[in-house]
Every structure is written in structure tokens, then in C-alpha cells.
């Protein structure tokens, strides 16, 4: 759902209600998206994909595509593989 800044200001309760119900609201200014309102993630362990989803949204992580047996490794910006970060963290 897209909404302009002025309309968001005038009907904030309506859009917050939509977010509470799980909707993502994109806030626009002069036709360009400037913000995103989304439901708060309460507990990352409840949704195993949520931590990865958040990193993907932030542009830190790119998920491999395809089947698990043929998927490319998860790549992180500035690093070759997520596994290298795990090994580095263990040391």
C-alpha cells in the first residue's frame, strides 16, 4: 500500500491499523518512496526466516536462489560467504 506524506499525516490511525494487521505501507513524497512502515518483529526465534529477511531488506545479505542442493552460498556484502564469518567468529 502506498501513501503520500500528507495523506499519512491526515489519516495516521488508519495506516497504523493496517500495519498492525500485517500490511506494509510505503510512504511517498513527490512520487518517490521515502519510508516503509511494517509490523514490528516481536521475536526472531518465532519466525526463523525473520532475521535473514531483515538482513536482506537492509541490503547486507543476498540469499542464494534455487534448490538447497544446488543453491549458491549466502553472500554478505564485503565477505565471500556467511560460513567465513562463522569461522572468524569462532576464532
N, C-alpha and C positions, 0 to 999 in steps of 0.2 A: 504494500500500500504506500503510495507517495502522497506527501502533503507539503504544501508551502509553509514557510515560516509564519506568515501572518495567520493562515488558517489554523496552524497548530496552536498558536497563541490564543486565538479566539475559541478553540474547541479542545483545549488540552485534556480535559477529563475524558472526552470521547476517545481520543487516541491512546491515552493511558489505559483505558478499559480494554481496547483492542490488543494492546501489548500484553496486558495481564492474561488475556485469553490465548496468548501464544503467537500473535501476529507480529511481524517485523514491519516497522514504519520507517520509511526513508524520508528524511526531511530535505526539502529542496529550497534553493534560493536562486532565483532567476533561471530556473530550469536545470540547475546542477545539484546533484546530491551532495549535501554538506555534513549530514549526520545520519546515524542509524539508531533507532530505538528498538530494543529487543528485550524479551523477558530475561531476567537475571537467572543465571545458573546457580541453583541452590547448593547442590552437592555434586562435584565432579565424579565421585565414585558411583553415583546412582546412574549416570549415563556415561558409559565407558568411552564413548567417542567424543564427549564434550570437550575434553582438554585438547585433543587433536583438532577438533573443529575450531576452537578459539585460536590456536596457533596458525591454522590455515587462514582464518579471517584476517589475522594480523599480518599475513604475508611472510611469516617466519618459516612455515613448513609447507612443502608441496607433497601431497600423497602420491604414491605410485598408482598406476592405473592397471586394470586387468585382474586376472585371477591371482590368488595368493601364490601359487606355484610359479607363475610367470611374471609377477608384478616386479617393477623396479623398486629398489630400496627407497625408503623415505629419505628425501634430501632436505637439508636445512641450509638456509642462506649462509654462505661463508664456510660451510663444512661439507665434507664429502658424504657422510652418512650419519644417521642417528646412532648407529652402533659405535662409531668412533667417539661420540660424546659420552656414551655409557662407559666405554673402556677408559677414557680420560678421567671420568668422574670416579672410577674405582681406584685409580692410582693415587 
